[in-house]
């Protein structure tokens, strides 16, 4: 990596998503959308989204879009998702039907063919052993940000004070190389402004000591955020002490600072007579596909710690994940 | 630690006060400044980044919440900049309770975009009078004066020419916005109109709970879910429809609790369960009774609890199947006192606490949520002392007339029935493996505390009462009641206005006894000429209904065969949610000479109204909010003045009452006598009554009136809530409030041992009423779902993640997170046999109605049913009219028509027939008609 915009930050903000607690409610999606992406040109973009996995995701089939790093080399030829792959934002003409006497139904226009959550809860497998899992996604504020390196205009930089990767809207010239380079499909192009838009990590909130909207407003209490060098923070404990928070698609090579606690809670398979079997419904290979080979070991730690709780003993790890106080999961949630 | 239990750490620790240039101070802004500052002054505030900083800024911050029937009651802050409401965010200041995760943040995907309804295209800006047909959407904009005069004319003419009881006011759920609720009820009370029940009509009222416990319902606050060690999530889907509370379950699981999710489909909550129990729809009572069977067989039951707290030891005459009454045994004895068999003295013993026993201290108040007030009995009244009543055996007693009869405890009578529910038999009914039933029963009895969390999935059925009775039995036999982490916890509808007395005093100024409460299910069934097809299932509804109405067990308005004439609806979308929708549109709605809707958005009821009055959005008025899901009362207040020409509901009814007085004078019809209540009414005084001579002129005054008039909120002020945030109730319904301890109900009965407000003074599982005998439900049994519709698929209409009933169904943001319109969902197998592909248009139909909707194929759906999230607006993306309510008729279970049996009597939302909506059967086929795009 060689880019003058990539400084080693003084501190790195780290986000953790606990997939055992995420309920797929989209509160984070809406909270983020209402705060940051309400202007023309941003209708289709969800800096934060929650999709169903296994599934095609948002943008559609992003997991095969390319970009990231291979053997340390930036992959510049990743796919630039089309509006159809994001989902063409449809509009409704309520006023005409409700106030002007227009006949018929209020229909979405254009006719919806795809949307960011089109295949919600469809998953795979056969009832009652079918599976699905919610997967919240955002910019990973990577340590090796492919977007940053790909930018020909030095418009993307890593903030020294918190390690958040930001598009400088004054410098962005709309080259869109960042969009091709990001393997997670988390940089968007604003056609109206002709600029790249992406998650800013809620840095204005961070600066004031307030957790980002997707974290502070997560009603499932599934999110942690903190500086990874703060040894008292839950992110430090989960990522560095217990090592149960791991990146998604580590093979993309960007070293995300958004980590996931894989789902270890979930029902068992049933035989044809409805008896419970020993194996869990969620297959290991699905999780390995998302989180790499490490995930098996992580699940073992999590299960062992919950077993202590079931036996009536304590578990510091489970307590950290439960997070009785929101304050213990994040820099202050209060606004 | 501050009052939120917070220990602010991290990089904020060592900072001093730094002011925020861009945040202008308001009263609340000041309070939070200390929490929002830049400790190290490390950021450069001069650069381009200010662009984003300004996006997150405001000059005013107020309290807000969403006054919608969702049960959440989520405290928020509302952020305004330059007079425009920008966004909302959970206030996160609900005080933390001990030993459980905190409630914060409360607020979901809908609540975080509630501002959309202020500025959205559905907003009603001006008073409107219809110029086209009802539902066409053609309007004439009029002044407030003209609109009110139009409505007042209709009201005065109706009173003059017909009767005041031809006027309906429909507005549901006082807990959601008690001041708004009260405005219309108060108005109806003063003119002698009638208001409507809603909790029963919505199918949310747990009739089975009233049958067993003599209560409208009560439930633990959701923080107590965390205390359950075995949790049966049964007929509810918290991850989708109790979003602010769902985390307690995930956290309980991490804490070592075992969660079963019992549901026909593999739903969002089931993904977090230890065990997913895929049950056939509507067979829940069988499963619960099989668990009871296992618990009894394996002797895992709590004998003491059964003997002290339930009627299971009470004696039944084998000759008449009736309870052995004091009147049987003693000349002139009570019909409402009962016996058990003392195993020591071998004699029948009269039991204390029954309906026939009057407490020494007579109750001054009869709370609406109880069959009668038994709290005035002394503590320990149910204590058995040395008495050891028999649960089993057959005994002989000599009646007063000298005849000897055999008697058996209820438990003995029940045993042969219970024996039928072996895991093997029940497995055939429910599709649940015997091994799972047995394990679940053992866990529930031994891995305690154990609780059931339930909702619409079990409560929206015709036989939901039997399900609830079985659930309560399961808790009673295992002693899982009255303690933290236990009980049958039922949540559908935001039904619990905890400071009830304040709400009642404001809403029913002449007292509830002098107010006409219309039972909405009966009203709709009767005036809508609904065909229920129940003869196919062997139930003659008309027979039971006729008896209930003729004997006055249930009310019907208007009286004396009159038709309803005026319908005033607000804070509810009655037409859109009406079961038997097609019958209602065809038969009931045209009976109305005048339909009025007060609303901030043009929902279906507004669209089909004659006059539409613009009301203030939730962020434009003052009101209170509360719920059964937590024990805190909080408020909303104006972030901005009501937009366009809208006004708060409280003000609208004040203005309407004034206008009615003026119109009455003009017409020379001001006074009339209300014979039913012996009230001489005078419309010229209406306005003064409505605002109590100016003491209740504003919604703020009305809020404070409620707080002042209920023991649960004594000493609280609106200002206190505004400044300090949500306030915890001082007392509650069936348990005391303890500081820092999650509320769980029934402690007045279980711990203080006061009688239950039922006929027997116990949790009563045996109901010796002719209707119950005729239907074979004198004891909790499994009754198969109604199959009166001769169609192959069960029609399931649950709540949705993306809407609260119809609210937000029209929200663009929510729609874009789905597929742009309503959908039904079916299994891949059912789709394949019908040649249906994902996203096809399909027709869902039966004899009652049809709806044409997009179809989604979902692997987790069970074959044999269609799911359609309920109540999209009539004008959204559905072809050809109708909605999810069209294929659902109104069906009345006769057990809920009983009103002459001690605790089983009509009181609004306490007991009465519910709106059954899960038993309907339909067929589904590809839509082959035209689709405009």
Boltz contact constraints between the chains, C-beta under 6 A:
constraints:
  - contact:
      token1: [A, 21]
      token2: [B, 250]
      max_distance: 6.0
  - contact:
      token1: [A, 23]
      token2: [B, 239]
      max_distance: 6.0
  - contact:
      token1: [A, 23]
      token2: [B, 246]
      max_distance: 6.0
  - contact:
      token1: [A, 24]
      token2: [B, 268]
      max_distance: 6.0
  - contact:
      token1: [A, 25]
      token2: [B, 108]
      max_distance: 6.0
  - contact:
      token1: [A, 25]
      token2: [B, 109]
      max_distance: 6.0
  - contact:
      token1: [A, 25]
      token2: [B, 243]
      max_distance: 6.0
  - contact:
      token1: [A, 26]
      token2: [B, 109]
      max_distance: 6.0
  - contact:
      token1: [A, 26]
      token2: [B, 817]
      max_distance: 6.0
  - contact:
      token1: [A, 27]
      token2: [B, 108]
      max_distance: 6.0
  - contact:
      token1: [A, 27]
      token2: [B, 109]
      max_distance: 6.0
  - contact:
      token1: [A, 27]
      token2: [B, 112]
      max_distance: 6.0
  - contact:
      token1: [A, 30]
      token2: [B, 109]
      max_distance: 6.0
  - contact:
      token1: [A, 30]
      token2: [B, 112]
      max_distance: 6.0
  - contact:
      token1: [A, 30]
      token2: [B, 113]
      max_distance: 6.0
  - contact:
      token1: [A, 31]
      token2: [B, 112]
      max_distance: 6.0
  - contact:
      token1: [A, 34]
      token2: [B, 87]
      max_distance: 6.0
  - contact:
      token1: [A, 34]
      token2: [B, 113]
      max_distance: 6.0
  - contact:
      token1: [A, 89]
      token2: [B, 816]
      max_distance: 6.0
  - contact:
      token1: [A, 90]
      token2: [B, 820]
      max_distance: 6.0
  - contact:
      token1: [A, 94]
      token2: [B, 121]
      max_distance: 6.0
  - contact:
      token1: [A, 94]
      token2: [B, 122]
      max_distance: 6.0
  - contact:
      token1: [A, 95]
      token2: [B, 121]
      max_distance: 6.0
  - contact:
      token1: [A, 97]
      token2: [B, 137]
      max_distance: 6.0
  - contact:
      token1: [A, 97]
      token2: [B, 875]
      max_distance: 6.0
  - contact:
      token1: [A, 98]
      token2: [B, 137]
      max_distance: 6.0
  - contact:
      token1: [A, 98]
      token2: [B, 602]
      max_distance: 6.0
  - contact:
      token1: [A, 101]
      token2: [B, 132]
      max_distance: 6.0
  - contact:
      token1: [A, 101]
      token2: [B, 136]
      max_distance: 6.0
  - contact:
      token1: [A, 101]
      token2: [B, 137]
      max_distance: 6.0
  - contact:
      token1: [A, 101]
      token2: [B, 138]
      max_distance: 6.0
  - contact:
      token1: [A, 105]
      token2: [B, 877]
      max_distance: 6.0
  - contact:
      token1: [A, 106]
      token2: [B, 875]
      max_distance: 6.0
  - contact:
      token1: [A, 106]
      token2: [B, 876]
      max_distance: 6.0
  - contact:
      token1: [A, 107]
      token2: [B, 877]
      max_distance: 6.0
  - contact:
      token1: [A, 108]
      token2: [B, 820]
      max_distance: 6.0
  - contact:
      token1: [A, 108]
      token2: [B, 821]
      max_distance: 6.0
  - contact:
      token1: [A, 111]
      token2: [B, 933]
      max_distance: 6.0
  - contact:
      token1: [A, 112]
      token2: [B, 819]
      max_distance: 6.0
  - contact:
      token1: [A, 112]
      token2: [B, 820]
      max_distance: 6.0
  - contact:
      token1: [A, 115]
      token2: [B, 816]
      max_distance: 6.0
  - contact:
      token1: [A, 117]
      token2: [B, 817]
      max_distance: 6.0
  - contact:
      token1: [A, 122]
      token2: [B, 858]
      max_distance: 6.0
  - contact:
      token1: [A, 123]
      token2: [B, 859]
      max_distance: 6.0
  - contact:
      token1: [A, 127]
      token2: [B, 859]
      max_distance: 6.0
  - contact:
      token1: [A, 128]
      token2: [B, 278]
      max_distance: 6.0
  - contact:
      token1: [A, 130]
      token2: [B, 266]
      max_distance: 6.0
  - contact:
      token1: [A, 130]
      token2: [B, 859]
      max_distance: 6.0
  - contact:
      token1: [A, 130]
      token2: [B, 860]
      max_distance: 6.0
  - contact:
      token1: [A, 161]
      token2: [B, 42]
      max_distance: 6.0
  - contact:
      token1: [A, 170]
      token2: [B, 48]
      max_distance: 6.0
  - contact:
      token1: [A, 200]
      token2: [B, 52]
      max_distance: 6.0
  - contact:
      token1: [A, 204]
      token2: [B, 52]
      max_distance: 6.0
  - contact:
      token1: [A, 204]
      token2: [B, 53]
      max_distance: 6.0
  - contact:
      token1: [A, 204]
      token2: [B, 56]
      max_distance: 6.0
  - contact:
      token1: [A, 207]
      token2: [B, 38]
      max_distance: 6.0
  - contact:
      token1: [A, 207]
      token2: [B, 43]
      max_distance: 6.0
  - contact:
      token1: [A, 208]
      token2: [B, 36]
      max_distance: 6.0
  - contact:
      token1: [A, 209]
      token2: [B, 12]
      max_distance: 6.0
  - contact:
      token1: [A, 210]
      token2: [B, 36]
      max_distance: 6.0
  - contact:
      token1: [A, 217]
      token2: [B, 105]
      max_distance: 6.0
  - contact:
      token1: [A, 219]
      token2: [B, 105]
      max_distance: 6.0
  - contact:
      token1: [A, 219]
      token2: [B, 108]
      max_distance: 6.0
  - contact:
      token1: [A, 219]
      token2: [B, 243]
      max_distance: 6.0
  - contact:
      token1: [A, 219]
      token2: [B, 244]
      max_distance: 6.0
  - contact:
      token1: [A, 220]
      token2: [B, 247]
      max_distance: 6.0
  - contact:
      token1: [A, 221]
      token2: [B, 247]
      max_distance: 6.0
  - contact:
      token1: [A, 230]
      token2: [B, 10]
      max_distance: 6.0
  - contact:
      token1: [A, 265]
      token2: [B, 253]
      max_distance: 6.0
  - contact:
      token1: [A, 265]
      token2: [B, 272]
      max_distance: 6.0
  - contact:
      token1: [A, 266]
      token2: [B, 271]
      max_distance: 6.0
  - contact:
      token1: [A, 267]
      token2: [B, 273]
      max_distance: 6.0
  - contact:
      token1: [A, 267]
      token2: [B, 275]
      max_distance: 6.0
  - contact:
      token1: [A, 267]
      token2: [B, 276]
      max_distance: 6.0
  - contact:
      token1: [A, 273]
      token2: [B, 433]
      max_distance: 6.0
  - contact:
      token1: [A, 274]
      token2: [B, 433]
      max_distance: 6.0
  - contact:
      token1: [A, 275]
      token2: [B, 433]
      max_distance: 6.0
  - contact:
      token1: [A, 275]
      token2: [B, 435]
      max_distance: 6.0
  - contact:
      token1: [A, 309]
      token2: [B, 255]
      max_distance: 6.0
  - contact:
      token1: [A, 309]
      token2: [B, 256]
      max_distance: 6.0
  - contact:
      token1: [A, 310]
      token2: [B, 256]
      max_distance: 6.0
  - contact:
      token1: [A, 318]
      token2: [B, 254]
      max_distance: 6.0
  - contact:
      token1: [A, 321]
      token2: [B, 254]
      max_distance: 6.0
  - contact:
      token1: [A, 322]
      token2: [B, 251]
      max_distance: 6.0
  - contact:
      token1: [A, 322]
      token2: [B, 254]
      max_distance: 6.0
  - contact:
      token1: [A, 324]
      token2: [B, 101]
      max_distance: 6.0
  - contact:
      token1: [A, 325]
      token2: [B, 5]
      max_distance: 6.0
  - contact:
      token1: [A, 326]
      token2: [B, 104]
      max_distance: 6.0
  - contact:
      token1: [A, 327]
      token2: [B, 6]
      max_distance: 6.0
  - contact:
      token1: [A, 331]
      token2: [B, 10]
      max_distance: 6.0
  - contact:
      token1: [A, 332]
      token2: [B, 8]
      max_distance: 6.0
  - contact:
      token1: [A, 332]
      token2: [B, 35]
      max_distance: 6.0
  - contact:
      token1: [A, 333]
      token2: [B, 92]
      max_distance: 6.0
  - contact:
      token1: [A, 334]
      token2: [B, 35]
      max_distance: 6.0
  - contact:
      token1: [A, 334]
      token2: [B, 92]
      max_distance: 6.0
  - contact:
      token1: [A, 335]
      token2: [B, 89]
      max_distance: 6.0
